Amino acid sequence: MTLDLRGLSPAPVTPFTEDGAVDFAAIQRLGSWLGSIEGVKSLVVLGHAGEGTFLTEEEQLDVIRAFVASTDGRVPVVAGITKEGNKTAALEAKNAVEAGASAGLVYPSHGWLRFGYQKGAPQSRYREIYEESGLPLILFQYPDNTKATYDLDTQLEIAGQEGVFATKNGVRNMRRWYTEIPALRAAHPDLQVLSCHDEYLLPTMFDVDGLLVGYGNIAPELLVELIEAGKAQDYKRAHAIHERLLPVTKNVYHRGSHMEGTVALKWGLVNRGILDHATVRTPLLPLPEGAETEIAEAFAAANIGKVTVSV
């Protein structure tokens, strides 16, 4: 059941044609390129970076199938599970299995972002999804400034449930990180701990098994090196990689809204030669005038160039 995600798991964008349809040729280019990089352990689709909730249910399943096909099934595909209710999320997971997904990244019920969750409700969500689908699951810890962030007891209980094998932690509160990650490791030594702190990865690199990040779309080679440096506890090397990436980090993730990062990721992929344009679906909007040039200059400053993809 358990996948080995101890490395880099990019969360690919969903490319669109200029008229707004899913661009399957671009998915083939993106998936085959990411899947060819040593150290990439999975492709995590239908999340925030993948505009997953902006797709129809049929499109979501087609995207899973397309990313599975992009590597001929060699690289596991993890599907974002985002439906609001447990029953609908469990059905979503079951359909993802049939489409070829190897695991599921379980998003909190979105009403919790505003109102918070009842004690025990998150545990029931993971349990019902797994019982219905049999899909191995990743615990998703949301940022500390949302009401959908799980307290430590909730995380510990979910991590101990059947079917849960990893956690994607994006708490973005280092006080909690330094308390909760050691507690999770002590209680569940086999739990794979993955950081998703795209905008400031360096402080988390020395405590994790890998990364599950949208950032993996645009600089997978350097992020693999960053993971290796973190595992070796080589701060000097990790810091050097961080500093090299910093112009890109600022231009992709240090924006007014984290949602803008998805648009910026697509411009990054244009710079890498994978995408021809940065079309997104509303309510995402184009970046402000001049952003395209700023992102191109950031990639040049980081010496991150175009790639050639054979498909």
LUMKOLLUM-770669 format. One record per residue (C-alpha): x, y, z negated; residue in three letters. Coordinates in steps of 0.05 Angstrom, whole numbers. Layout:
N
{{X; Y; Z}; 'ala'}
...
END
This chain:
311
{{0; 0; 0}; 'met'}
{{52; 51; -21}; 'thr'}
{{86; 93; 31}; 'leu'}
{{157; 120; 21}; 'asp'}
{{151; 195; 29}; 'leu'}
{{218; 209; -5}; 'arg'}
{{242; 259; 47}; 'gly'}
{{207; 310; 91}; 'leu'}
{{133; 306; 108}; 'ser'}
{{116; 363; 155}; 'pro'}
{{44; 387; 158}; 'ala'}
{{37; 400; 233}; 'pro'}
{{-6; 455; 261}; 'val'}
{{-62; 437; 308}; 'thr'}
{{-45; 467; 376}; 'pro'}
{{-101; 496; 418}; 'phe'}
{{-106; 514; 491}; 'thr'}
{{-115; 587; 506}; 'glu'}
{{-190; 575; 513}; 'asp'}
{{-193; 545; 443}; 'gly'}
{{-196; 470; 455}; 'ala'}
{{-149; 421; 420}; 'val'}
{{-86; 417; 461}; 'asp'}
{{-68; 343; 462}; 'phe'}
{{-7; 352; 507}; 'ala'}
{{21; 401; 456}; 'ala'}
{{6; 351; 399}; 'ile'}
{{46; 299; 437}; 'gln'}
{{105; 347; 443}; 'arg'}
{{101; 369; 370}; 'leu'}
{{90; 300; 340}; 'gly'}
{{142; 265; 382}; 'ser'}
{{194; 318; 364}; 'trp'}
{{180; 317; 290}; 'leu'}
{{177; 241; 290}; 'gly'}
{{245; 236; 323}; 'ser'}
{{281; 272; 266}; 'ile'}
{{316; 228; 216}; 'glu'}
{{289; 241; 147}; 'gly'}
{{218; 256; 169}; 'val'}
{{174; 207; 130}; 'lys'}
{{104; 225; 153}; 'ser'}
{{62; 276; 189}; 'leu'}
{{7; 307; 146}; 'val'}
{{-50; 331; 190}; 'val'}
{{-116; 368; 180}; 'leu'}
{{-91; 411; 122}; 'gly'}
{{-87; 487; 117}; 'his'}
{{-30; 491; 167}; 'ala'}
{{-69; 445; 214}; 'gly'}
{{-133; 487; 210}; 'glu'}
{{-167; 421; 192}; 'gly'}
{{-232; 450; 165}; 'thr'}
{{-239; 492; 229}; 'phe'}
{{-246; 428; 271}; 'leu'}
{{-309; 388; 285}; 'thr'}
{{-310; 318; 255}; 'glu'}
{{-298; 288; 324}; 'glu'}
{{-239; 334; 335}; 'glu'}
{{-210; 316; 267}; 'gln'}
{{-209; 242; 285}; 'leu'}
{{-181; 257; 354}; 'asp'}
{{-125; 297; 322}; 'val'}
{{-108; 238; 276}; 'ile'}
{{-107; 191; 335}; 'arg'}
{{-64; 239; 376}; 'ala'}
{{-11; 247; 323}; 'phe'}
{{-9; 171; 312}; 'val'}
{{1; 162; 387}; 'ala'}
{{54; 217; 390}; 'ser'}
{{104; 171; 354}; 'thr'}
{{74; 105; 379}; 'asp'}
{{54; 93; 307}; 'gly'}
{{125; 93; 281}; 'arg'}
{{114; 151; 233}; 'val'}
{{55; 146; 184}; 'pro'}
{{1; 199; 191}; 'val'}
{{-30; 227; 128}; 'val'}
{{-99; 259; 135}; 'ala'}
{{-125; 317; 94}; 'gly'}
{{-189; 296; 58}; 'ile'}
{{-229; 360; 49}; 'thr'}
{{-304; 347; 45}; 'lys'}
{{-339; 379; -14}; 'glu'}
{{-375; 320; -46}; 'gly'}
{{-346; 253; -67}; 'asn'}
{{-392; 214; -21}; 'lys'}
{{-376; 256; 40}; 'thr'}
{{-302; 257; 24}; 'ala'}
{{-302; 181; 16}; 'ala'}
{{-335; 174; 84}; 'leu'}
{{-285; 223; 113}; 'glu'}
{{-228; 180; 86}; 'ala'}
{{-260; 116; 113}; 'lys'}
{{-264; 147; 182}; 'asn'}
{{-192; 170; 177}; 'ala'}
{{-170; 99; 164}; 'val'}
{{-207; 76; 226}; 'glu'}
{{-172; 131; 266}; 'ala'}
{{-104; 107; 243}; 'gly'}
{{-87; 147; 180}; 'ala'}
{{-40; 112; 132}; 'ser'}
{{-55; 156; 71}; 'ala'}
{{-98; 214; 49}; 'gly'}
{{-82; 282; 18}; 'leu'}
{{-142; 296; -27}; 'val'}
{{-162; 369; -31}; 'tyr'}
{{-203; 393; -91}; 'pro'}
{{-277; 404; -81}; 'ser'}
{{-277; 475; -55}; 'his'}
{{-330; 499; -103}; 'gly'}
{{-279; 489; -158}; 'trp'}
{{-236; 545; -129}; 'leu'}
{{-289; 595; -153}; 'arg'}
{{-323; 560; -211}; 'phe'}
{{-273; 510; -239}; 'gly'}
{{-286; 436; -249}; 'tyr'}
{{-321; 395; -302}; 'gln'}
{{-276; 351; -344}; 'lys'}
{{-269; 284; -310}; 'gly'}
{{-295; 307; -242}; 'ala'}
{{-228; 306; -206}; 'pro'}
{{-214; 235; -230}; 'gln'}
{{-281; 213; -203}; 'ser'}
{{-265; 244; -135}; 'arg'}
{{-201; 204; -127}; 'tyr'}
{{-233; 140; -153}; 'arg'}
{{-293; 142; -107}; 'glu'}
{{-252; 160; -45}; 'ile'}
{{-204; 102; -57}; 'tyr'}
{{-258; 51; -74}; 'glu'}
{{-296; 68; -10}; 'glu'}
{{-238; 73; 38}; 'ser'}
{{-178; 36; 9}; 'gly'}
{{-136; 94; 33}; 'leu'}
{{-73; 107; -8}; 'pro'}
{{-80; 177; -38}; 'leu'}
{{-36; 237; -55}; 'ile'}
{{-55; 281; -114}; 'leu'}
{{-57; 353; -92}; 'phe'}
{{-41; 404; -146}; 'gln'}
{{-67; 473; -127}; 'tyr'}
{{-34; 539; -148}; 'pro'}
{{-40; 563; -220}; 'asp'}
{{-79; 625; -199}; 'asn'}
{{-138; 584; -175}; 'thr'}
{{-192; 551; -216}; 'lys'}
{{-179; 486; -178}; 'ala'}
{{-111; 476; -209}; 'thr'}
{{-111; 413; -253}; 'tyr'}
{{-88; 413; -325}; 'asp'}
{{-34; 364; -345}; 'leu'}
{{-82; 312; -375}; 'asp'}
{{-122; 311; -310}; 'thr'}
{{-59; 302; -269}; 'gln'}
{{-35; 246; -313}; 'leu'}
{{-101; 209; -309}; 'glu'}
{{-106; 216; -233}; 'ile'}
{{-34; 195; -223}; 'ala'}
{{-49; 131; -263}; 'gly'}
{{-110; 112; -221}; 'gln'}
{{-108; 55; -171}; 'glu'}
{{-90; 80; -101}; 'gly'}
{{-54; 144; -122}; 'val'}
{{20; 139; -104}; 'phe'}
{{46; 211; -97}; 'ala'}
{{33; 283; -117}; 'thr'}
{{39; 345; -75}; 'lys'}
{{53; 400; -126}; 'asn'}
{{41; 473; -108}; 'gly'}
{{28; 501; -177}; 'val'}
{{72; 562; -164}; 'arg'}
{{82; 573; -238}; 'asn'}
{{151; 551; -259}; 'met'}
{{133; 550; -332}; 'arg'}
{{82; 496; -317}; 'arg'}
{{128; 462; -267}; 'trp'}
{{183; 452; -318}; 'tyr'}
{{133; 423; -367}; 'thr'}
{{88; 382; -323}; 'glu'}
{{135; 350; -273}; 'ile'}
{{177; 317; -327}; 'pro'}
{{114; 293; -362}; 'ala'}
{{88; 262; -297}; 'leu'}
{{154; 228; -285}; 'arg'}
{{157; 201; -356}; 'ala'}
{{86; 173; -353}; 'ala'}
{{89; 148; -281}; 'his'}
{{161; 134; -259}; 'pro'}
{{141; 108; -191}; 'asp'}
{{99; 169; -173}; 'leu'}
{{131; 205; -114}; 'gln'}
{{136; 280; -129}; 'val'}
{{133; 326; -69}; 'leu'}
{{139; 402; -71}; 'ser'}
{{98; 447; -26}; 'cys'}
{{126; 514; -48}; 'his'}
{{140; 537; 23}; 'asp'}
{{154; 609; 5}; 'glu'}
{{206; 594; -49}; 'tyr'}
{{230; 523; -43}; 'leu'}
{{298; 529; -76}; 'leu'}
{{276; 528; -150}; 'pro'}
{{238; 462; -140}; 'thr'}
{{289; 425; -97}; 'met'}
{{326; 392; -154}; 'phe'}
{{266; 359; -187}; 'asp'}
{{231; 326; -128}; 'val'}
{{232; 266; -82}; 'asp'}
{{215; 306; -21}; 'gly'}
{{175; 362; 11}; 'leu'}
{{105; 363; 40}; 'leu'}
{{104; 430; 74}; 'val'}
{{78; 468; 134}; 'gly'}
{{149; 496; 138}; 'tyr'}
{{169; 428; 165}; 'gly'}
{{138; 448; 232}; 'asn'}
{{190; 499; 248}; 'ile'}
{{255; 481; 213}; 'ala'}
{{253; 406; 199}; 'pro'}
{{328; 396; 210}; 'glu'}
{{347; 446; 156}; 'leu'}
{{293; 423; 108}; 'leu'}
{{320; 352; 112}; 'val'}
{{388; 379; 94}; 'glu'}
{{358; 419; 37}; 'leu'}
{{326; 356; 9}; 'ile'}
{{392; 319; 13}; 'glu'}
{{428; 376; -24}; 'ala'}
{{374; 377; -78}; 'gly'}
{{378; 302; -89}; 'lys'}
{{454; 308; -94}; 'ala'}
{{445; 365; -144}; 'gln'}
{{490; 406; -98}; 'asp'}
{{466; 476; -114}; 'tyr'}
{{519; 511; -72}; 'lys'}
{{498; 474; -9}; 'arg'}
{{424; 482; -24}; 'ala'}
{{432; 556; -36}; 'his'}
{{469; 565; 29}; 'ala'}
{{413; 531; 67}; 'ile'}
{{362; 573; 30}; 'his'}
{{399; 637; 48}; 'glu'}
{{403; 616; 121}; 'arg'}
{{328; 603; 122}; 'leu'}
{{310; 666; 84}; 'leu'}
{{296; 712; 145}; 'pro'}
{{248; 659; 171}; 'val'}
{{217; 648; 102}; 'thr'}
{{203; 723; 95}; 'lys'}
{{173; 730; 164}; 'asn'}
{{129; 668; 159}; 'val'}
{{109; 663; 86}; 'tyr'}
{{123; 729; 52}; 'his'}
{{62; 761; 84}; 'arg'}
{{-1; 793; 56}; 'gly'}
{{-40; 728; 58}; 'ser'}
{{-13; 657; 56}; 'his'}
{{-64; 642; 112}; 'met'}
{{-23; 686; 158}; 'glu'}
{{31; 634; 151}; 'gly'}
{{-8; 587; 196}; 'thr'}
{{-8; 638; 252}; 'val'}
{{66; 652; 240}; 'ala'}
{{82; 578; 242}; 'leu'}
{{53; 575; 313}; 'lys'}
{{96; 634; 333}; 'trp'}
{{155; 597; 303}; 'gly'}
{{138; 537; 347}; 'leu'}
{{136; 583; 407}; 'val'}
{{207; 604; 389}; 'asn'}
{{228; 531; 384}; 'arg'}
{{199; 516; 453}; 'gly'}
{{145; 469; 429}; 'ile'}
{{84; 514; 439}; 'leu'}
{{71; 563; 495}; 'asp'}
{{28; 610; 453}; 'his'}
{{1; 619; 383}; 'ala'}
{{-74; 610; 392}; 'thr'}
{{-113; 599; 328}; 'val'}
{{-186; 591; 310}; 'arg'}
{{-226; 643; 272}; 'thr'}
{{-231; 663; 217}; 'pro'}
{{-155; 664; 227}; 'leu'}
{{-135; 726; 267}; 'leu'}
{{-73; 745; 307}; 'pro'}
{{-16; 775; 268}; 'leu'}
{{-5; 851; 268}; 'pro'}
{{29; 882; 328}; 'glu'}
{{104; 872; 325}; 'gly'}
{{101; 807; 284}; 'ala'}
{{119; 764; 345}; 'glu'}
{{184; 803; 354}; 'thr'}
{{200; 802; 280}; 'glu'}
{{192; 726; 278}; 'ile'}
{{235; 717; 340}; 'ala'}
{{289; 760; 308}; 'glu'}
{{285; 720; 243}; 'ala'}
{{297; 655; 281}; 'phe'}
{{356; 685; 317}; 'ala'}
{{385; 710; 251}; 'ala'}
{{378; 639; 222}; 'ala'}
{{409; 610; 285}; 'asn'}
{{349; 565; 296}; 'ile'}
{{342; 554; 370}; 'gly'}
{{298; 520; 421}; 'lys'}
{{293; 445; 426}; 'val'}
{{283; 399; 486}; 'thr'}
{{228; 348; 479}; 'val'}
{{222; 287; 524}; 'ser'}
{{151; 258; 525}; 'val'}
END
